[in-house]
Amino acid sequence: MVNAFDLIILDWRNKKPTGPQFLAKIRSYEFMQSTPVLLISGVIVHGDLIVAKSDPNVKFLIKPFTEESFAGSLRKFFTIA
């Protein structure tokens, strides 16, 4: 099955569900296991990095970010001119 989404942009510090809960939920669906996820957060702790490194389809972007850093994050997932 093809991914239902091309990219999910997720605030890691979201309240309900939390970012980790949401990520676990979408990864529980077979068709979303390889969907790219861009995690956005103003604070990253060691445990967050472990999550990101354990999933090759997850990248972190630290707030505040510039247009260039956002585009660079997207380039990690897609070929963009």
C-alpha positions as CSV (number, residue, x, y, z in Angstrom):
1,M,0.0,0.0,0.0
2,V,1.2,3.5,-0.7
3,N,1.7,5.9,2.2
4,A,-1.4,7.9,3.0
5,F,0.8,11.0,3.6
6,D,4.0,12.2,2.0
7,L,5.2,13.8,5.2
8,I,4.0,14.4,8.8
9,I,5.2,17.5,10.7
10,L,4.8,16.8,14.4
11,D,5.3,19.1,17.4
12,W,7.2,16.8,19.7
13,R,6.0,18.6,22.8
14,N,2.3,18.5,21.8
15,K,-0.1,18.1,24.8
16,K,-2.7,15.5,23.8
17,P,-1.6,13.2,22.3
18,T,2.0,13.8,23.1
19,G,4.5,13.7,20.2
20,P,5.8,10.3,21.3
21,Q,2.3,8.9,21.7
22,F,1.3,10.2,18.2
23,L,4.5,8.8,16.6
24,A,3.9,5.4,18.2
25,K,0.3,5.4,17.1
26,I,1.1,6.2,13.4
27,R,3.9,3.7,13.4
28,S,1.5,1.0,14.6
29,Y,-0.2,1.2,11.2
30,E,1.6,-0.9,8.6
31,F,0.9,1.6,5.8
32,M,2.5,4.5,7.9
33,Q,5.6,2.7,9.1
34,S,7.8,4.4,6.5
35,T,6.1,7.8,6.3
36,P,8.6,10.5,6.9
37,V,8.1,12.4,10.1
38,L,9.7,15.8,10.9
39,L,9.7,16.4,14.6
40,I,9.7,20.0,15.7
41,S,10.7,21.0,19.2
42,G,12.2,23.9,21.0
43,V,13.9,21.5,23.5
44,I,15.5,18.2,22.7
45,V,16.7,15.9,25.4
46,H,18.8,12.7,25.0
47,G,15.8,10.4,24.9
48,D,14.4,12.3,22.0
49,L,17.6,11.7,20.0
50,I,17.4,8.0,20.7
51,V,13.9,8.0,19.2
52,A,15.1,9.9,16.1
53,K,18.1,7.6,15.6
54,S,16.0,4.5,16.0
55,D,13.8,5.4,13.0
56,P,15.5,6.3,9.7
57,N,12.3,8.2,8.6
58,V,12.4,10.6,11.5
59,K,14.3,13.9,11.6
60,F,14.4,16.6,14.2
61,L,14.2,20.4,13.6
62,I,14.8,22.7,16.5
63,K,12.7,25.8,17.0
64,P,13.1,28.6,16.2
65,F,14.2,27.7,12.7
66,T,14.9,29.6,9.5
67,E,13.4,29.0,6.1
68,E,16.8,27.5,5.0
69,S,16.9,25.0,7.9
70,F,13.3,24.0,7.2
71,A,14.1,23.4,3.5
72,G,17.2,21.5,4.5
73,S,15.2,19.2,6.7
74,L,12.8,18.6,3.8
75,R,15.7,17.8,1.5
76,K,16.6,15.0,3.9
77,F,13.4,13.3,2.9
78,F,12.8,14.5,-0.7
79,T,14.6,15.7,-3.8
80,I,13.9,19.4,-3.9
81,A,15.4,21.8,-6.4
